[in-house]
Amino acid sequence: MKQHHRTVWLSDIHLGCKDCKAELLLDFLEHNTMETLYLVGDIVDFWALKRQFLWPESHNRLLHALYQKSLDDTHVVYLPGNHDEIIKPYANMLFGNIEIKKRLVHTTAQGKKLLVLHGDDFDGEVCLAKWQAWLGDKLYDFLLWLNRNLDYYRRMRGYHYWSLAAHIKKHFKKANEAIARYRAAALKEAAKHDLDGIVCGHIHHPEIVEIDGLTYCNDGDWIESCSALTETSSGELELMYWTLMQPKLSIVPLAS
């Protein structure tokens, strides 16, 4: 059975990256319909494609499925991030039926006004020195390598997907401090525009938090969390973790 949502937010899919969980997202799209779909940046990972061109059939099918949504009864809006920043110059234009925006304000069924953007705008308030950012990227790549190979062996033994990378980040003090700074910067931007909250992605850390009357939503990613932010017809915001909804479909991406 298909579940219907008023709105769905997806980000950080990273098509073209070996860690993209394309099969899981295809299954999510098969089982969920929505009136509006926001693609909140880093949909295609042009950085990864520059390093090594990788485009398996599942990535092609996923890109087609996302475009097909715009041809059906779904309003699709694409808000580019840093990994697909080459799309940013086309803001306020149409790609077929898909709108391209740098940022926008979404009004929920309950009347809440939420700023929607990828979130790389806040990097300057989160990152420290350049060498620390570089080291963080390298450590994250190593975590994903561990995650990819651990999941391969778990699947061979009949276990469902579990994110080692997310688990380590959750218990790493410096990572939590960076997430807190990012969250604070995002809420500051929402308050600056007199809005009720913000929806973003970018840091691969899904959560919904209420702070000082403002709502912070991060829709997560399809590298580690396999999560989507959804809005019900009554305006309730929820996070869906598809590996928990469909544990038997925890398919490992291309192994290294």
Secondary structure, 3 states (H helix, E strand, C coil): CCEEEEEEEECCCCECCCCCCHHHHHHHHHHEEEEEEEECCCCECHHHHHHCCCCCHHHHHHHHHHHHHHHCCCEEEECCCCCCHHHHHHCCCEECCEEECCCEEEECCCCCEEEECCCHHHHHHHCCCHHHHHHHHHHHHHHHHHHHHHHHHHHHCCCCCCCHHHHHHHCCHHHHHHHHHHHHHHHHHHHHCCCCEEEECCCCCCEEEEECCEEEEECCCCCCCCEEEEECCCCCEEEEEHHHHCHHHCCCCCCC
